[in-house]
Amino acid sequence: MNNADVACLLFAPLTIRGFTAPNRVMVSPMQQYASDDSGKANDLHLVQLGRFAMGGAGMVIAEATAIEPIGRMSHTDLGLWSDEQIEPLARVASFISSQGSIPGIQLVHAGRKASMQAPWDGMGPLTQADMARGEAPWETIGPSAISPGPGWQVPLEMTGADIIRNVGLWASAARRAADAGFRIIDLHGAHGYLLHAFLSPISNHRTDRYGGSLENRMRFPLEVVSAIRAAIPADCALFYRLSVLDGIEGGWTVEDSLIFCRELLALGVDVIDCSSGGAISDRTSDVRVRRGYAFHAPYSRAMRDGLDDGLVATVGLIVDPHQAEAILRSGDADIVAIGRELLADPNWTHHARNVLLGESYDDWPQEAGWWLDKRVGALRKLQDSGETPMTRYQDSTM
């Protein structure tokens, strides 16, 4: 597509495998810490994700969902390690689809950064003190017996048999996600979780075929991708969230990411979902990553420029419609992933359309759009008359 030929790229449809998203706005996965030890979705997840679809987002990605109990970040994460967890998530996927959005879900194994507290309880590693809330710590696993930071557990180093078993768990969870009706499966390969931990020389000190050279460190994540691609329908899209760099001396680099992403695309990954950092628990140590507006755009641009095919998404403090459009038009990314801005305004996508394409409520859910369209006429009459919301009270004694 020639960018110059499209009036508004943010609202240009985007075809990926077996679906066409109505626009380039993707809801970034955001943990709600709202489940329980069952790992099942509940009404909060339905409402939380459903309102983003009603708000016009083209792709809605459910929060990171664990492939096994010990792969959860916290006791309150979603899971897809059991067939019993399919039906509650199918309800969510069905509603998202009914609103014209494409439903997706992120899969994760937290690895050595598992067994943690919810943010409002400290967001640190679980300890015996957390058992007062009924949240006992559990044993974690990783590529090497290296703690992610002070006070965190030292994970058990995975054996070859553990790795083979884990690959199977990823494939089974992805199959369940597809059975639940999700059209996008986004693998969480960033922020120090298990897939990233194998890639980064900070956390992977193995001396077998899964450690040492770049080729060996990439082996486990690539085996996971290959197994998932074989387990899901051909028209189901596969996204990979990647920490493009660790931002730490001796860590994973942009150049490593380009080599890795070429392999991902060859195995059937459709979108590289670009993030950064998180190799260790102290994110403030990622000194090379400045967190300004659209702070991952330089990294998504590096992936987009360095890869021959595939699509690239970027995330991180994307807050303004003109900013989102500029990201796409400049070639920094093909998709904008928006998170916290949508928490503040679930209708951000509809508002962005009005800003970029002119005020109209035709694309809103008709139950709301009909009323809002009538409201426009009433407000214009008042504005033309010179009346303001404070006219009635302007002479009032405060």
KOLTORNU-466734 format. One line per 5 residues: their letters; for each residue y, x, z of C-alpha. Coordinates in Angstrom, 1 decimal, always signed. Example, Ala and Ser with C-alpha at 12.3 -4.5 7.8 and 13.67 -1.06 7.14 Angstrom:
! KOLTORNU-466734
as> -4.5 +12.3 +7.8 ~ -1.1 +13.7 +7.1 $
//
This chain:
! KOLTORNU-466734
mnnad> +0.0 +0.0 +0.0 ~ +3.5 +1.3 -1.0 ~ +5.6 +0.9 +2.1 ~ +8.7 +0.3 +0.0 ~ +7.1 -2.7 -1.6 $
vacll> +6.5 -4.6 +1.7 ~ +9.5 -6.4 +3.3 ~ +8.0 -6.1 +6.8 ~ +5.0 -3.9 +7.4 ~ +4.5 -5.2 +11.0 $
faplt> +3.6 -8.6 +9.6 ~ +1.7 -7.5 +6.6 ~ -2.0 -8.5 +6.8 ~ -4.5 -5.7 +7.3 ~ -8.0 -5.9 +6.1 $
irgft> -10.6 -3.8 +8.0 ~ -14.3 -4.2 +7.0 ~ -15.2 -7.9 +7.3 ~ -11.9 -9.4 +8.6 ~ -8.2 -9.5 +7.8 $
apnrv> -5.8 -9.3 +10.7 ~ -2.6 -11.4 +10.2 ~ -0.4 -8.5 +11.4 ~ -0.4 -4.9 +12.6 ~ +0.1 -5.7 +16.3 $
mvspm> -2.9 -4.8 +18.5 ~ -3.1 -5.7 +22.2 ~ -4.0 -2.4 +23.9 ~ -6.9 -2.7 +26.4 ~ -5.5 -3.2 +29.9 $
qqyas> -7.6 -3.2 +33.1 ~ -7.2 -6.2 +35.2 ~ -9.5 -5.2 +38.1 ~ -10.3 -9.0 +38.3 ~ -14.1 -9.2 +38.1 $
ddsgk> -16.6 -8.6 +40.9 ~ -19.8 -6.6 +41.1 ~ -21.4 -9.0 +38.6 ~ -19.1 -7.5 +35.9 ~ -18.7 -11.0 +34.4 $
andlh> -15.5 -12.2 +32.8 ~ -13.8 -15.2 +34.5 ~ -10.9 -17.6 +33.9 ~ -8.3 -14.8 +34.5 ~ -9.7 -12.8 +31.6 $
lvqlg> -9.7 -16.0 +29.4 ~ -6.1 -16.8 +30.2 ~ -4.9 -13.2 +30.1 ~ -6.3 -12.4 +26.7 ~ -5.9 -15.9 +25.3 $
rfamg> -2.2 -16.0 +25.9 ~ -1.8 -12.8 +23.8 ~ -3.6 -14.5 +21.0 ~ -1.4 -17.6 +21.4 ~ +1.5 -15.2 +21.4 $
gagmv> +0.7 -14.1 +17.8 ~ -0.9 -10.6 +18.2 ~ -3.1 -9.8 +15.2 ~ -5.8 -8.0 +17.2 ~ -6.6 -8.6 +20.9 $
iaeat> -8.7 -6.0 +22.6 ~ -10.3 -6.8 +25.9 ~ -10.1 -4.3 +28.7 ~ -12.5 -1.3 +29.0 ~ -16.0 -2.8 +29.7 $
aiepi> -18.7 -0.7 +31.3 ~ -22.0 +0.0 +29.6 ~ -23.8 +0.4 +33.0 ~ -22.9 -0.2 +36.6 ~ -22.3 +3.5 +37.4 $
grmsh> -20.0 +3.7 +34.3 ~ -17.4 +1.4 +35.8 ~ -14.1 +2.7 +37.0 ~ -14.1 +0.3 +39.9 ~ -16.1 -2.4 +41.5 $
tdlgl> -14.0 -5.0 +39.7 ~ -14.4 -3.9 +36.1 ~ -16.0 -5.9 +33.4 ~ -19.5 -5.0 +32.2 ~ -21.8 -5.5 +29.2 $
wsdeq> -25.0 -3.9 +30.6 ~ -26.8 -7.2 +30.8 ~ -27.3 -10.2 +28.5 ~ -26.1 -12.4 +31.4 ~ -22.6 -11.0 +30.8 $
iepla> -22.4 -12.1 +27.1 ~ -21.7 -15.8 +27.6 ~ -18.5 -15.5 +29.7 ~ -17.1 -12.9 +27.2 ~ -18.2 -15.1 +24.2 $
rvasf> -15.9 -17.8 +25.6 ~ -13.0 -15.3 +25.5 ~ -13.8 -14.1 +22.0 ~ -14.1 -17.7 +20.7 ~ -10.7 -18.7 +22.1 $
issqg> -9.0 -15.6 +20.6 ~ -10.5 -16.4 +17.2 ~ -9.4 -20.0 +17.4 ~ -5.8 -18.8 +17.7 ~ -6.1 -16.8 +14.4 $
sipgi> -6.3 -13.4 +16.1 ~ -9.1 -10.9 +15.8 ~ -11.1 -10.5 +19.0 ~ -12.1 -7.0 +20.1 ~ -13.4 -5.3 +23.2 $
qlvha> -13.3 -1.7 +24.5 ~ -16.5 -0.1 +25.8 ~ -16.5 +2.7 +28.4 ~ -18.5 +4.9 +30.6 ~ -16.1 +6.4 +33.1 $
grkas> -18.4 +9.4 +33.8 ~ -17.0 +11.7 +36.4 ~ -13.9 +9.5 +36.9 ~ -15.9 +6.5 +38.0 ~ -16.2 +5.2 +41.5 $
mqapw> -12.5 +4.7 +42.0 ~ -10.1 +2.3 +43.8 ~ -8.1 -0.3 +42.1 ~ -4.4 +0.8 +41.6 ~ -3.1 -1.4 +44.5 $
dgmgp> -5.7 +0.3 +46.8 ~ -4.6 +3.8 +45.9 ~ -6.3 +4.5 +42.5 ~ -8.1 +7.5 +44.0 ~ -11.8 +8.1 +44.5 $
ltqad> -13.7 +5.6 +46.6 ~ -14.7 +7.0 +50.0 ~ -16.5 +5.6 +53.0 ~ -13.2 +4.1 +54.2 ~ -13.3 +1.7 +51.3 $
marge> -16.5 +0.1 +52.5 ~ -14.3 -2.1 +54.8 ~ -13.4 -4.0 +51.6 ~ -17.1 -4.0 +50.6 ~ -16.5 -1.2 +48.0 $
apwet> -18.9 +1.6 +48.6 ~ -18.7 +4.7 +46.5 ~ -21.5 +5.5 +44.1 ~ -22.8 +8.7 +42.5 ~ -21.1 +9.8 +39.3 $
igpsa> -22.4 +11.7 +36.2 ~ -20.8 +14.0 +33.7 ~ -21.5 +16.8 +31.2 ~ -21.1 +19.4 +34.0 ~ -21.0 +19.4 +37.8 $
ispgp> -17.2 +19.7 +37.8 ~ -14.9 +17.4 +39.8 ~ -12.0 +15.9 +38.0 ~ -9.7 +16.8 +40.8 ~ -9.2 +17.4 +44.5 $
gwqvp> -10.9 +14.8 +46.7 ~ -13.0 +13.5 +43.8 ~ -16.8 +13.6 +43.7 ~ -18.6 +16.4 +41.9 ~ -20.7 +14.5 +39.3 $
lemtg> -24.3 +15.1 +38.7 ~ -24.8 +17.1 +35.5 ~ -26.6 +15.0 +32.9 ~ -30.0 +16.1 +31.7 ~ -31.2 +15.9 +28.2 $
adiir> -33.1 +12.7 +29.1 ~ -30.0 +11.3 +30.7 ~ -28.0 +11.8 +27.5 ~ -30.7 +10.1 +25.4 ~ -30.8 +7.2 +27.8 $
nvglw> -27.0 +7.0 +27.8 ~ -26.8 +6.8 +24.0 ~ -29.1 +3.8 +24.1 ~ -26.9 +2.1 +26.7 ~ -23.9 +2.4 +24.4 $
asaar> -25.8 +0.9 +21.5 ~ -27.1 -2.0 +23.6 ~ -23.6 -2.8 +25.0 ~ -22.2 -2.8 +21.5 ~ -24.9 -5.1 +20.3 $
raada> -24.0 -7.5 +23.1 ~ -20.4 -7.3 +22.2 ~ -21.1 -8.3 +18.6 ~ -23.4 -11.1 +19.9 ~ -20.4 -12.3 +22.0 $
gfrii> -18.4 -12.7 +18.8 ~ -16.1 -9.6 +19.0 ~ -15.2 -8.3 +15.6 ~ -13.8 -5.0 +16.9 ~ -15.5 -2.6 +19.2 $
dlhga> -13.2 +0.1 +20.5 ~ -15.0 +3.1 +22.2 ~ -13.0 +4.6 +25.0 ~ -13.3 +8.3 +24.2 ~ -10.0 +9.3 +26.0 $
hgyll> -8.5 +9.9 +29.4 ~ -11.3 +12.0 +30.9 ~ -14.0 +9.4 +30.7 ~ -17.5 +10.4 +29.7 ~ -17.1 +10.8 +25.9 $
hafls> -13.9 +12.7 +26.3 ~ -15.5 +14.8 +29.1 ~ -18.1 +16.1 +26.7 ~ -15.4 +17.0 +24.2 ~ -13.1 +18.9 +26.5 $
pisnh> -13.8 +22.5 +27.4 ~ -12.0 +21.7 +30.7 ~ -14.9 +19.4 +31.8 ~ -17.9 +20.6 +29.6 ~ -19.3 +24.0 +30.7 $
rtdry> -22.8 +23.3 +29.4 ~ -24.9 +26.0 +27.8 ~ -27.3 +23.8 +25.9 ~ -26.9 +22.0 +22.5 ~ -24.3 +19.7 +24.1 $
ggsle> -21.9 +22.4 +25.2 ~ -20.2 +25.6 +24.3 ~ -19.1 +25.4 +20.6 ~ -16.9 +22.7 +19.3 ~ -19.9 +21.4 +17.2 $
nrmrf> -22.1 +21.2 +20.3 ~ -19.4 +19.5 +22.5 ~ -18.9 +16.9 +19.7 ~ -22.6 +16.2 +19.5 ~ -23.0 +13.5 +22.3 $
plevv> -20.0 +11.4 +21.2 ~ -21.1 +11.5 +17.6 ~ -24.6 +10.5 +18.6 ~ -23.1 +7.5 +20.4 ~ -21.1 +6.5 +17.4 $
saira> -24.1 +6.8 +15.1 ~ -26.2 +4.7 +17.4 ~ -23.6 +2.0 +17.7 ~ -22.9 +1.8 +14.0 ~ -26.6 +1.2 +13.5 $
aipad> -26.7 -1.5 +16.2 ~ -23.9 -3.7 +15.1 ~ -23.3 -5.8 +11.9 ~ -21.8 -4.0 +8.9 ~ -18.7 -6.2 +9.0 $
calfy> -18.0 -5.4 +12.7 ~ -15.2 -2.8 +12.9 ~ -15.5 +0.3 +15.0 ~ -12.4 +1.8 +16.7 ~ -12.3 +5.1 +18.7 $
rlsvl> -9.7 +5.7 +21.3 ~ -9.1 +9.4 +21.4 ~ -7.1 +11.7 +23.6 ~ -5.7 +13.7 +20.7 ~ -5.0 +16.6 +23.0 $
dgieg> -5.5 +17.4 +26.7 ~ -2.1 +19.0 +27.0 ~ -3.6 +21.6 +29.3 ~ -4.1 +25.3 +28.7 ~ -7.6 +25.9 +27.3 $
gwtve> -8.2 +22.2 +26.7 ~ -8.9 +20.0 +23.7 ~ -6.3 +20.4 +20.9 ~ -4.9 +18.5 +17.9 ~ -6.8 +20.8 +15.6 $
dslif> -10.0 +19.9 +17.4 ~ -9.2 +16.2 +17.0 ~ -8.8 +16.5 +13.2 ~ -12.3 +18.1 +12.9 ~ -13.8 +15.5 +15.2 $
crell> -12.1 +12.6 +13.5 ~ -13.4 +13.6 +10.1 ~ -16.9 +13.3 +11.6 ~ -16.1 +10.0 +13.2 ~ -14.9 +8.5 +9.9 $
algvd> -18.0 +9.8 +8.1 ~ -20.2 +8.0 +10.6 ~ -18.4 +4.6 +10.0 ~ -15.5 +4.6 +12.5 ~ -12.6 +2.6 +10.9 $
vidcs> -9.6 +3.2 +13.2 ~ -8.6 +6.3 +15.3 ~ -6.8 +4.8 +18.3 ~ -4.6 +7.7 +19.4 ~ -3.7 +8.5 +23.0 $
sggai> -3.6 +11.7 +25.0 ~ -4.4 +13.6 +28.2 ~ -6.4 +12.6 +31.2 ~ -8.9 +15.4 +31.2 ~ -8.3 +15.8 +34.9 $
sdrts> -7.2 +13.3 +37.6 ~ -3.7 +14.6 +37.8 ~ -2.0 +13.3 +34.7 ~ +1.3 +15.1 +35.7 ~ -0.5 +18.3 +34.7 $
dvrvr> -0.5 +17.2 +31.0 ~ +2.7 +19.1 +30.7 ~ +2.7 +19.2 +26.9 ~ +2.8 +15.4 +26.7 ~ +6.3 +14.0 +27.2 $
rgyaf> +6.2 +10.2 +28.0 ~ +9.1 +8.9 +26.1 ~ +9.3 +5.9 +23.7 ~ +6.4 +5.8 +21.3 ~ +5.3 +9.1 +22.8 $
hapys> +1.9 +9.2 +21.0 ~ +3.5 +8.8 +17.5 ~ +3.6 +12.5 +16.8 ~ -0.2 +12.7 +17.5 ~ -1.1 +9.6 +15.4 $
ramrd> +1.1 +11.1 +12.6 ~ -0.8 +14.3 +12.8 ~ -4.1 +12.4 +12.5 ~ -2.8 +10.2 +9.7 ~ -1.5 +13.2 +7.7 $
glddg> -4.6 +15.4 +8.4 ~ -7.2 +12.8 +7.4 ~ -8.1 +11.7 +3.9 ~ -9.1 +8.2 +4.8 ~ -9.4 +5.8 +7.8 $
lvatv> -6.6 +4.0 +9.7 ~ -4.7 +5.2 +12.7 ~ -3.3 +3.3 +15.7 ~ -0.6 +4.5 +18.1 ~ +0.2 +3.4 +21.6 $
glivd> +2.7 +4.2 +24.4 ~ +6.0 +2.6 +25.3 ~ +6.4 +0.6 +22.1 ~ +8.9 -2.1 +23.2 ~ +11.1 -3.1 +20.3 $
phqae> +10.4 -4.9 +17.0 ~ +12.5 -2.5 +15.0 ~ +10.9 +0.4 +16.7 ~ +7.4 -1.0 +15.8 ~ +8.4 -1.5 +12.2 $
ailrs> +9.8 +2.0 +12.0 ~ +6.6 +3.5 +13.3 ~ +4.7 +1.9 +10.4 ~ +7.3 +2.4 +7.8 ~ +7.7 +6.1 +8.6 $
gdadi> +4.0 +6.7 +8.3 ~ +3.4 +7.5 +12.0 ~ +0.6 +4.9 +12.2 ~ -1.0 +1.9 +10.5 ~ -1.3 -0.2 +13.7 $
vaigr> +0.9 -0.4 +16.7 ~ -1.0 -1.0 +20.0 ~ +1.2 -2.7 +22.7 ~ +0.2 -3.1 +26.3 ~ +2.7 -3.5 +29.2 $
ellad> +5.4 -5.0 +27.0 ~ +3.0 -7.9 +26.3 ~ +2.5 -8.3 +30.1 ~ +6.2 -8.8 +30.4 ~ +6.4 -11.1 +27.3 $
pnwth> +3.1 -12.4 +26.0 ~ +5.0 -14.0 +23.1 ~ +6.4 -10.6 +22.1 ~ +4.8 -10.8 +18.6 ~ +6.3 -14.2 +17.8 $
harnv> +9.7 -13.0 +19.0 ~ +9.3 -9.8 +16.9 ~ +8.6 -12.0 +13.8 ~ +11.8 -13.9 +14.5 ~ +13.8 -10.7 +14.8 $
llges> +12.4 -9.1 +11.7 ~ +11.9 -12.1 +9.4 ~ +14.4 -14.7 +10.6 ~ +14.0 -17.4 +13.2 ~ +11.1 -19.7 +12.6 $
yddwp> +8.5 -21.3 +14.7 ~ +6.0 -22.1 +11.9 ~ +3.6 -19.3 +13.1 ~ +3.6 -20.4 +16.8 ~ +0.9 -22.7 +18.1 $
qeagw> +2.0 -26.1 +16.8 ~ +1.9 -27.6 +20.2 ~ +4.8 -25.2 +21.2 ~ +6.3 -24.5 +17.8 ~ +7.3 -28.2 +17.3 $
wldkr> +9.2 -28.3 +20.5 ~ +10.9 -24.9 +20.0 ~ +12.0 -25.9 +16.5 ~ +13.8 -29.0 +17.9 ~ +15.3 -26.8 +20.6 $
vgalr> +17.0 -24.6 +18.0 ~ +18.9 -27.5 +16.5 ~ +20.0 -28.7 +19.9 ~ +21.2 -25.3 +21.0 ~ +23.1 -24.7 +17.7 $
klqds> +25.0 -28.0 +18.2 ~ +26.0 -26.9 +21.6 ~ +27.1 -23.4 +20.4 ~ +29.1 -25.0 +17.6 ~ +30.9 -27.2 +20.1 $
getpm> +31.8 -24.1 +22.2 ~ +29.8 -25.3 +25.2 ~ +27.9 -22.7 +27.2 ~ +25.3 -23.0 +29.9 ~ +28.1 -22.5 +32.5 $
tryqd> +30.6 -24.9 +31.0 ~ +29.8 -27.7 +33.5 ~ +30.2 -25.3 +36.4 ~ +33.1 -23.0 +35.3 ~ +35.6 -24.8 +37.5 $
stm> +33.3 -25.1 +40.4 ~ +34.1 -23.3 +43.7 ~ +31.4 -20.7 +44.3 $
//
